[in-house]
Amino acid sequence: MIHQSNILKEPKSLDDILYHTRLINRLKGYIQQEKYPAALFFCGSPGTGKTATVKNFIKTVRCINREIYSSEPCGECRVCQSDPTLAEGNSNIMWIQQGRTQNVSQQVKEITDFCFQPPEFAALQGDKEHTNRKFVVIDELQNLSEPQISKLLYLSESPKLEENKVTLIFITMEEEKLNEVTRNALVSRTKRFFFSPPNEDQVTSFLTYNFGEDYNQESLDLISWECNRNLRMALTLMDCCLEDDPKLSPVSVAETLNFANLSKRIELWELLMGLTAKGRQLYYQIDVYTQKLLRYNIVEKNLIKQLIEDVKYCLINQESDDKEEEQLLALKELTDYLSDSCPVPLSTFFIIFAKKGLKPIDLDLLKYRYSKQSGYDRIKEEYQE
């Protein structure tokens, strides 16, 4: 079975947009008052719901069966069933998306002409005046030049937009690429909507909301941690894991997401300890680790997290000595450094490990730890926050 969750689980209304209640209420307020800003600015990291919100906002505003001053779409009319990004047979929507629309940077004049034309009223019975509002959506705004953005912002202040019932919508997932002057202009001339990324618990809840509660909680937690707070990526990873194992067991999820098993980590630890014993030759053997990592086909940040947990376990459980507190302090410094500097290459982790003076871990103790656990318990303990 091939899953297509990015399509099947896409929000069908504004109420389906999770974790952005304040932003959704602001948009509903515009709809309920039938008063719309000339320009809206949606920004935030990838996979946080910006495009889905814009699409559902447009469909709600233009819903044929929606009562005036109501923010509840019918969900059944041709507008609610359409995709605004395709502007299927609708001359009142212009959606410009980098990568899909050709020569985006040359279309400012077309946008201006579109905004200066009155809306075309549909002839279908039951259409109301609000269904004919026009929208211009500029996706991937950061790909436009500063002069082009300035022209669009100047356009947003034209009285023609209100006269012709036009709303400009700007979307970007890389606001930091815009220079300070452009950002300030956008903030001052538009209504800004910032979509903050969800935390890991919210991603897990999002997966449960979309797929139900039949799947193992630890499996969902693994996916939530790996998706980097990106809801779109969470759906994609969920699809991959379901294709490998429809039951979504924690062990299969760990393998699908390229986490390192114990034998691979033991091999890396033995290699590290051998190089550490040779002193400064450690700094000339970085390529060994890189090649080893490539052969394993695992994700560096996952492996580093696991290696830190290995060190922590061995330091806490091995026989105490006079330097135990120093070792734990060195481990804390290492963890803090990686938290501030991530992502870092695996080779950097090993160099810092040596510089901090951390002694080689007890591999027998590490092997014994896992021999006592079942595969399920091992995965559960390894990835529990």
N, C-alpha and C positions, 0 to 999 in steps of 0.2 A: 504493500500500500504506500502510495506517495502522498505525503502530507503537503499542504500548501497553506500553512497557518497565516502567513503574511497577507493572504487574500481572504481566506475564510474567516479569520478572526478580526478583520479590520472593523473598527467602530462604525456602527450604523447610524448613530446620532450623537449629539453633544453629550448626552447623559452617559454614553459608553466611554467617554474620555476619562480615564482614571487619574487620580492624584493631582489634578489641576482644578479643583473646585472653584477657587477664587477667580481664576482666569475665565472659566466657563461661565460663571455667574455674570462677569462683566459683559461677555458677548451676549448672553441672554438679555441683559438689561438693554442693550442697543435694540434687540429685536422687539422686546416688549414695549419700548417707547417709540419704535419705528423711527429712530433717529440714529443715523450712522455717520461715523467719522469719515473724513475724506480719505484718510490713509491709516492703515494698521501695519504694525511691524512685529512679526513673529520671529523670535530668536531663541536659541538654545542648542544644546548638544544633539547629535544624531539619535534617532529612535526615542524621542521624548514625547511625540504626539503632535508636533507642529502642523505637518501637512494634513494629518487626519482631522485635526480641529478645524483647519481652514476649509476643507472639503465639506465637512458637516455643517459648518456655519453658513456656507453658501447655499447648501441644499435646504437648510432650515429657513433661511430668509426667502428663498424662491419657491418654497413648497406651494403647490397649487391649492391644496385643501386646507392650508393653515389659516386659522382665523387671525384677523388683524390684532395686534398687541398680544399675541400668543407666541410663546417660544417652543411650542410642541408641534413638530412636523407630523404629517400623517404616516410617513414611512412607506406609502404604497403608490403615490402618484409617479408620473414619468420623471419628475425632477428628483424625487427622493431615491429613485432606482437608478439614476444616471451617475456618471463619473465626471465631475466638473473639470478634471485635468484633461479630459478628451474633448470637452465642449461639443458633445455629440448633437449635431443639428441645432446648436444654440448659438445664436449670433450675439448674445448679450454677455458672454463670458470669454475672456482672453486669458489663457493660462500659458505663460512663457516659462519653460523649464530648461535649464542648461543641460545639454546632452540629448534632449528630445527635440527641442525646437532649434532649427538651424539659424545661424547668424543672429543670436540673441542680442549681441552688442549693437546691431544695426537697426533694431526695431523700435527705437524710441519714437521716431516719427509715426510709425503705425499705431503705437499706443496713444499718442496725442490725437491722431485722427479718430481713433476709436472712442476716446473720451469726449470728444467734441460733437459726436453724433448722438441724437436722441435715442433712447432704447427702442427696440423693435417690439411692438406689442404682439404677443401670441394670440392666435385666433381661436384657441381651444376653449370650449365652453367651461366656465368655472374659474378661469384665470382672473386673478385680482391684481390690482395695481402693483402691490409689493413684489409680485412674482417677476416683474420685468426690471428689477434693479440690475444694474450692470456691475460686473467685477473684472478688475484687471489684477492678475496674480503674477508677480515676478519672483519665481523660485530661484534659489542659489544666487541671491543678490550680490554676494561677495565677488562674483565673476564679472560684474559690470565695472566699468571704470568710474573714477570719481566724477568727471564731468557728466556722464550719463545718469548717475544717481542724482546729481544736483538738478538736472533737467526734470527728472521725474518728481523730485520733491517740490520744485517750482510749480510743476503741473498740478500737484495736489492742492495748491493754494488758489487755483483758478476757480472762479464762481461757476464756470461751466460744469464742473463735476457735480455740484449740488443740483444744478438745473437739469442735468441729464441723468441724475440718480446713479452716479458712478462712485465706487469705492476702490481705491488702490490698496493692494495687500502685498507687502514685502516679506519674504521668508529667507532666512539664512541660518545655517548651522555653524557658521564660522564668523561670528560677529567680530572676533579679535583681528581678523584680516582687514577689516575696514579701518581706515586711518581715523585719528581722533576727531578731525573736523567733520568727516562724514558721519561718524557715530553721533556726535553732538547734534548735527542737523537732523538726523533721523529721530532722535529722542525728542527734539523740540518741535518737530513738525508732524509727528505721527503719534498714535496711541501704541505704546510698546507692551508686548506680551512676552515675558521671559519664561521659558519652559525649563525648569530645573530638572536634572536627572533624578530618577527614583532611587531609593536605597535598596539594598539587597532584599530586605523583608518585603518591600513593596513589589519588587520583581517577582518574588515567590508568590505573593498574593495575586499578582496579575496572571501568572501561569495557572494558578488554581482556579481563578475566575473564568479563564478561557477553556481549560481542559478538564475541570472537575477535580474532585478530591480523591480519585481512585489511585493516584500515583504516589509513590513513596516520597515522603517529605525530604529526606536526605538527597534524593535525586534532583528534586526541584531546587534545593539549596545549592547544589553543585552548579547547575545551569545558571542560577541567579548570580553566583559569584563570578562565573566565567564570562558572562555577557557584558561586563563592564558598564552596568547601569543603562544598557540600551535595550528598550523593549522590543524593537524590531529584531535585534540580534538574538534576544531571548527566544522569540518564536522560531527563528531559523535553527538555533541550537536544539530546541525542543523537537523540531522536525527530524533533524539528523539522529538524535538519540532514539526517537520512536522507530525510525527506519531500521536501526541496528537491533533494538529490543523493544517490542511493543509493550512489554511489561514495565519497562523503564527501571530496571534494577540498579542500585547504586554502583555495583561493580561494572556493569556494562556502560553506564554513563561516564564513569571515570575513564574507561578505556576509550570511549568515543571522543571525549574532550581532550585526549592526549595528556593525561596525567602520568607521571612516572610510577611504575610499580617498585616494590622493594628491591628486587634483584638488580634493576638498573641503577638505583640509588646506591646500593652497596658497592657496585662496580665503580661508580664515580667517586665514592668516598675512599676506596682503596687506591684509586689513581691519585686523588688529592693528597692522601697521607704519604704516598710514595714520593711525590714531588716536594712536599713540605720537608721531608727528611733530607732532601738534597739542598735545602737552604735557598739561595738566591736563584737557583735554576728554575724555581717556580715561575719567575717572571718571563722566562724564555720558552715556556711550555703552554702558553695560552691556547695556541691553535689545537692542541690535543683535546682540550675540553670542548672547543667549538665544533670540531669534527665529530666528537662523541655525541654531542647534542643533536647534530644534524642527522646522524644515523638513527638516533632514537625517535626522531620526528615528534618531539614533545615541545610544549610551550615553556619558554624560559621562566616566565614569572610564576607559573605553576610549580615548576621544579624548585625554584629558589624558596618559595613558601614551604614546600615539603622538607627541604634540607634544613631550614631554620627549625622546623618542628622536630626533626631528628636530633639536632644538637641540643635543643631544650630538654627533650626527654632523657637523653643520656646524661646530661649534666645534673639533672634533678635526681635520677635514680642510681647513678653509679656510686661506688663507695666514696664517702666524703674525704677530702684532704684539706690541707691548709689553704689551698688556693681556690677552693670551691666558690667563695664569694667573688673573687676576682674574675673567675670564669663566667659566672652569671652576669656580672657587670659588663664584661666584654661582649657577651651575647646580647645584652640589652642595647649597648651602643651600636652593635651591628644591625640589629632589628630597626632601631630608630633611624639609622643612616639610610637603610634601604627603603623605609617608609617615606622618607623625605625625598629620596633620589630616584625612586622607581619610575619607569622601568630601567633596570640596569642589566647589562649582559651577564651571563653566567660566569664568564672569566673574571669580571669585576667582583662578583660575590666571593670567589675563591681568593683573590688577592686581598680583599678586605678581611676575610676570615683569617688569613695568615698574619696580616699586619696587626690585628687586634690581639694576637697572641693566644688564640683559642687552641687548646691542645686537641690532638686527634681523638675522635669519639670512640667509644667502645662498641665495635661492630657486633660482637657476640651478644651484647646487651640489646642492641637494636634488632638483631635476628630473633632473639628470644621473645621480645615484645610481640612480634607479629605471629610467631608460632603458636601463641596462646589464643589467638583470636580467629574467629571465622572471617571469611571474606567480607561479609556484610558489616560485622562489627568493626573491622579494620577501616573500611571506607568511612563508616559513620564517625569514628573517632578522629580520623585524619583530617576531615574537612569540617568538623563542627567548629563554629566560630566561638 
